[in-house]
Amino acid sequence: MKFSTRQDIEAPIDFVFQRASDFVGFERQAMRRGIDIERDDSRAEKGVGMRWNAGFSFRGKQRRVQAELTEYDAPNILLIQSVSGGIEADFEIEFMPLSRNRTRVKVGLQLAPKTLSSRLLIQSLKFAKNNLNGRFGARIEQFGSDVEDKFDRSAGVRV
């Protein structure tokens, strides 16, 4: 099952990539939403090999996710691969400059079931795919708006 969307953001590619790779910020957001998340590596700087363990409740069950940053090509691409139960997921973000201050971000999430129970879960998600795809797109659109706001504020500081 695949979800994908794209968003054009009014900010330079380096700024957008920096915001999209603010892993500490995303960890804080996850914790505010009740997700138990912790880093599982000793890297001092961003790059391939960063790993996280997370726990959360979904459909009445406690779930665990192990995620790893497997591709980090600044400012072009981020790829995070994760495993939760019998589901493997690839979360890919591509960045393309459209002009000096405009960036296109393509985001894709590919879910692949590896067990019978995970196939049943994915099958049930397919019935709600339009709704889920809309929510996925709305989250990426919100991210784009937040990045634009932060860029506008930082550009106001630079004179």
Residue frames as qw, qx, qy, qz and C-alpha x, y, z in Angstrom:
[[0.000, 0.891, 0.454, 0.000, 0.00, 0.00, 0.00],
 [0.474, 0.076, 0.034, 0.877, 1.40, 3.37, -0.96],
 [0.029, -0.918, -0.328, 0.220, 0.63, 6.92, 0.04],
 [0.525, 0.026, 0.182, 0.831, 2.20, 9.82, -1.82],
 [0.087, 0.943, 0.312, -0.084, 1.85, 13.54, -2.21],
 [0.548, 0.196, 0.025, 0.813, 3.86, 16.55, -3.23],
 [0.187, -0.902, -0.306, 0.242, 4.01, 20.06, -1.89],
 [0.469, 0.553, -0.004, 0.689, 5.57, 23.22, -3.31],
 [0.506, -0.710, -0.292, 0.393, 7.10, 25.31, -0.53],
 [0.253, 0.907, -0.010, 0.336, 8.08, 28.98, -0.78],
 [0.502, -0.780, 0.362, 0.096, 11.56, 28.58, 0.70],
 [0.347, 0.658, -0.655, -0.132, 15.03, 27.60, -0.58],
 [0.873, 0.043, -0.476, -0.091, 15.86, 23.90, -0.81],
 [0.427, 0.243, -0.669, 0.558, 18.56, 24.05, 1.89],
 [0.319, -0.234, 0.399, -0.827, 16.14, 25.63, 4.37],
 [0.835, -0.063, -0.146, -0.527, 13.40, 23.08, 3.58],
 [0.778, 0.145, -0.596, 0.136, 15.82, 20.16, 3.89],
 [0.152, 0.287, -0.626, 0.709, 17.10, 21.51, 7.21],
 [0.562, -0.175, 0.265, -0.764, 13.53, 21.67, 8.57],
 [0.895, 0.051, -0.280, -0.343, 12.67, 18.18, 7.23],
 [0.750, 0.147, -0.568, 0.306, 15.77, 16.72, 8.85],
 [0.212, -0.527, 0.435, -0.698, 15.15, 18.30, 12.27],
 [0.619, -0.130, -0.773, -0.043, 14.95, 14.88, 13.90],
 [0.197, -0.113, -0.657, 0.719, 15.15, 16.24, 17.46],
 [0.356, 0.052, 0.060, -0.931, 12.15, 18.46, 16.73],
 [0.673, -0.046, -0.547, -0.496, 10.17, 15.51, 15.34],
 [0.464, -0.094, -0.818, 0.327, 11.08, 13.44, 18.40],
 [0.058, 0.109, 0.470, -0.874, 9.66, 16.20, 20.64],
 [0.538, 0.028, -0.231, -0.811, 6.48, 16.36, 18.52],
 [0.633, -0.064, -0.752, -0.171, 6.03, 12.59, 18.83],
 [0.294, -0.124, -0.752, 0.577, 6.45, 12.72, 22.61],
 [0.267, 0.078, 0.213, -0.937, 3.85, 15.52, 22.84],
 [0.671, 0.031, -0.380, -0.635, 1.45, 13.20, 20.99],
 [0.807, -0.324, 0.348, -0.351, 1.98, 10.43, 23.53],
 [0.899, 0.333, -0.274, 0.072, 4.46, 8.35, 21.55],
 [0.674, -0.634, 0.326, 0.192, 7.31, 6.83, 23.56],
 [0.748, 0.627, -0.098, 0.196, 10.37, 7.43, 21.37],
 [0.521, -0.739, 0.337, 0.262, 14.10, 7.13, 21.95],
 [0.450, 0.726, -0.502, -0.136, 17.24, 7.22, 19.83],
 [0.953, -0.184, 0.238, 0.027, 18.97, 3.88, 19.44],
 [0.768, 0.428, -0.064, 0.472, 22.36, 4.97, 18.11],
 [0.537, -0.636, -0.075, 0.550, 25.34, 6.98, 19.26],
 [0.484, 0.489, 0.278, 0.670, 25.76, 9.25, 16.23],
 [0.246, -0.491, -0.233, 0.802, 26.74, 12.80, 17.09],
 [0.187, 0.374, -0.231, -0.878, 25.61, 14.23, 13.76],
 [0.753, 0.388, 0.228, -0.480, 22.80, 13.60, 11.27],
 [0.276, 0.504, -0.725, -0.379, 23.36, 10.83, 8.77],
 [0.797, 0.050, -0.534, -0.277, 22.80, 7.26, 7.64],
 [0.509, 0.032, -0.777, 0.368, 22.59, 4.91, 10.58],
 [0.284, -0.194, 0.393, -0.853, 20.44, 7.04, 12.89],
 [0.390, -0.250, -0.871, -0.162, 17.93, 4.72, 14.58],
 [0.392, -0.272, 0.285, -0.831, 14.84, 5.11, 16.74],
 [0.198, -0.269, -0.940, 0.065, 12.60, 2.84, 18.80],
 [0.340, -0.166, 0.053, -0.924, 9.04, 3.98, 19.36],
 [0.065, -0.303, -0.940, 0.141, 5.96, 2.66, 21.12],
 [0.340, 0.015, 0.013, -0.940, 2.35, 3.78, 20.72],
 [0.438, 0.278, 0.792, -0.320, -1.21, 2.52, 20.91],
 [0.326, 0.221, -0.486, -0.780, -3.01, 1.78, 17.61],
 [0.686, -0.114, -0.507, -0.510, -6.42, 0.15, 17.31],
 [0.788, -0.514, 0.061, -0.334, -6.36, -0.82, 20.97],
 [0.949, -0.083, -0.064, 0.298, -2.99, -2.56, 20.84],
 [0.322, -0.830, 0.314, 0.331, 0.42, -1.42, 21.95],
 [0.822, 0.537, 0.021, 0.189, 2.74, -1.27, 18.91],
 [0.527, -0.618, 0.313, 0.493, 6.54, -1.02, 18.63],
 [0.648, 0.756, 0.016, 0.088, 8.42, 0.48, 15.70],
 [0.612, -0.441, 0.305, 0.581, 12.12, 0.33, 14.89],
 [0.498, 0.858, 0.125, 0.017, 13.18, 2.94, 12.32],
 [0.635, -0.349, 0.283, 0.628, 16.49, 3.71, 10.65],
 [0.304, 0.856, -0.140, -0.395, 17.68, 6.52, 8.41],
 [0.824, 0.018, 0.483, 0.296, 19.06, 4.58, 5.45],
 [0.512, 0.448, 0.294, 0.671, 19.62, 7.38, 2.95],
 [0.202, -0.871, -0.172, 0.413, 20.69, 10.94, 3.72],
 [0.538, 0.240, 0.332, 0.737, 21.75, 12.94, 0.68],
 [0.053, -0.786, -0.279, 0.548, 21.51, 16.63, 1.65],
 [0.372, 0.187, 0.411, -0.811, 19.64, 18.50, 0.25],
 [0.391, 0.147, -0.651, -0.633, 18.10, 15.94, -2.11],
 [0.739, -0.176, -0.554, -0.341, 16.64, 12.93, -0.32],
 [0.330, -0.357, 0.713, -0.505, 15.82, 11.33, 3.02],
 [0.728, -0.058, -0.596, -0.334, 14.78, 7.68, 3.37],
 [0.365, -0.350, 0.689, -0.519, 13.66, 6.14, 6.64],
 [0.625, -0.027, -0.732, -0.272, 12.95, 2.41, 6.72],
 [0.397, -0.330, 0.574, -0.636, 11.02, 0.94, 9.59],
 [0.453, -0.106, -0.875, -0.136, 9.56, -2.31, 10.88],
 [0.441, -0.201, 0.444, -0.754, 6.56, -2.73, 13.13],
 [0.785, 0.079, 0.529, -0.313, 5.32, -6.23, 13.78],
 [0.663, 0.168, 0.653, 0.325, 4.94, -7.74, 10.34],
 [0.400, 0.882, 0.242, 0.055, 4.85, -4.45, 8.42],
 [0.562, -0.176, 0.175, 0.789, 7.87, -2.92, 6.73],
 [0.206, 0.928, 0.292, -0.108, 7.61, 0.75, 5.74],
 [0.537, 0.081, 0.175, 0.822, 9.72, 3.01, 3.54],
 [0.003, 0.921, 0.294, -0.255, 9.23, 6.75, 4.13],
 [0.588, 0.111, 0.284, 0.749, 10.94, 8.70, 1.36],
 [0.063, 0.915, 0.194, -0.348, 11.20, 12.47, 1.00],
 [0.614, 0.240, 0.315, 0.683, 12.65, 14.00, -2.18],
 [0.066, -0.818, -0.126, 0.558, 13.52, 17.67, -2.55],
 [0.553, 0.376, 0.436, 0.602, 13.72, 19.49, -5.87],
 [0.099, -0.488, -0.085, 0.863, 14.52, 23.20, -6.32],
 [0.414, 0.704, 0.559, 0.146, 12.00, 24.94, -8.57],
 [0.250, 0.845, -0.036, 0.471, 13.64, 28.35, -8.19],
 [0.288, 0.417, -0.538, 0.673, 15.92, 30.11, -5.73],
 [0.252, -0.152, 0.558, -0.776, 13.14, 30.42, -3.13],
 [0.814, 0.050, 0.028, -0.579, 10.77, 27.61, -4.09],
 [0.038, -0.320, 0.947, -0.007, 11.15, 23.89, -3.42],
 [0.804, -0.055, -0.323, -0.496, 9.04, 20.90, -4.43],
 [0.273, -0.332, 0.847, -0.314, 8.87, 18.17, -1.82],
 [0.744, 0.008, -0.525, -0.414, 7.66, 14.70, -2.83],
 [0.365, -0.347, 0.737, -0.451, 6.73, 12.42, 0.05],
 [0.739, 0.044, -0.558, -0.374, 5.97, 8.73, -0.23],
 [0.469, -0.344, 0.708, -0.399, 5.10, 6.06, 2.30],
 [0.668, 0.168, -0.649, -0.322, 5.17, 2.43, 1.14],
 [0.613, -0.338, 0.575, -0.423, 3.75, -0.21, 3.52],
 [0.594, 0.262, -0.724, -0.234, 4.56, -3.87, 2.88],
 [0.801, -0.378, 0.264, -0.382, 2.94, -6.63, 4.98],
 [0.276, 0.478, -0.834, 0.007, 5.14, -9.63, 5.83],
 [0.108, 0.042, 0.944, -0.310, 2.76, -11.75, 7.91],
 [0.119, -0.483, -0.805, -0.323, -0.85, -12.89, 7.59],
 [0.209, -0.739, -0.519, 0.374, -2.05, -10.63, 10.42],
 [0.152, -0.499, 0.127, 0.843, -0.25, -7.63, 8.92],
 [0.021, 0.151, 0.712, 0.685, -1.85, -8.39, 5.54],
 [0.159, -0.662, -0.732, -0.036, -5.25, -8.27, 7.22],
 [0.226, -0.694, -0.229, 0.644, -4.39, -4.93, 8.83],
 [0.112, -0.265, 0.427, 0.858, -3.22, -3.47, 5.51],
 [0.031, -0.376, -0.810, -0.449, -6.35, -4.83, 3.81],
 [0.163, -0.759, -0.588, 0.225, -8.55, -3.04, 6.36],
 [0.200, -0.586, 0.042, 0.784, -6.58, 0.17, 5.79],
 [0.158, 0.073, 0.655, 0.735, -7.23, -0.10, 2.05],
 [0.035, -0.681, -0.721, -0.127, -10.94, 0.41, 2.70],
 [0.189, -0.906, -0.224, 0.305, -10.13, 3.80, 4.21],
 [0.647, 0.025, 0.231, 0.726, -7.38, 4.69, 1.72],
 [0.165, 0.705, 0.293, 0.625, -9.05, 7.84, 0.37],
 [0.454, -0.872, -0.117, -0.136, -9.55, 9.20, 3.88],
 [0.764, -0.466, 0.129, 0.427, -6.02, 8.22, 4.96],
 [0.575, 0.299, 0.273, 0.712, -4.48, 9.67, 1.79],
 [0.037, -0.847, -0.223, -0.481, -6.29, 12.94, 2.45],
 [0.603, -0.795, 0.011, 0.062, -5.01, 13.05, 6.02],
 [0.776, -0.134, 0.212, 0.578, -1.48, 12.21, 4.80],
 [0.379, 0.555, 0.273, 0.688, -1.63, 15.05, 2.26],
 [0.273, -0.900, -0.163, -0.298, -2.99, 17.47, 4.87],
 [0.727, -0.605, 0.063, 0.318, -0.08, 16.68, 7.23],
 [0.642, 0.081, 0.266, 0.714, 2.46, 17.35, 4.49],
 [0.113, 0.753, 0.292, 0.579, 0.63, 20.56, 3.55],
 [0.495, -0.863, -0.091, -0.035, 0.77, 21.66, 7.20],
 [0.752, -0.315, 0.164, 0.555, 4.51, 20.91, 7.27],
 [0.456, 0.423, 0.309, 0.720, 4.94, 23.09, 4.16],
 [0.159, -0.875, -0.228, -0.396, 3.00, 25.96, 5.76],
 [0.667, -0.714, 0.003, 0.213, 5.09, 25.71, 8.93],
 [0.699, -0.053, 0.233, 0.674, 8.33, 25.79, 6.92],
 [0.245, 0.649, 0.299, 0.655, 7.14, 28.82, 4.95],
 [0.388, -0.892, -0.154, -0.171, 6.22, 30.63, 8.20],
 [0.731, -0.535, 0.118, 0.407, 9.62, 29.88, 9.73],
 [0.590, 0.216, 0.293, 0.720, 11.38, 31.01, 6.56],
 [0.027, 0.816, 0.275, 0.508, 9.38, 34.24, 6.46],
 [0.541, -0.839, -0.039, 0.035, 10.26, 34.93, 10.11],
 [0.734, -0.332, 0.224, 0.548, 13.95, 34.17, 9.57],
 [0.455, 0.466, 0.333, 0.682, 14.01, 36.26, 6.37],
 [0.175, -0.919, -0.210, -0.285, 12.54, 39.17, 8.36],
 [0.653, -0.685, 0.095, 0.308, 15.48, 38.93, 10.75],
 [0.619, -0.036, 0.366, 0.694, 17.99, 39.02, 7.87],
 [0.210, 0.893, 0.176, -0.357, 18.20, 42.51, 6.43]]
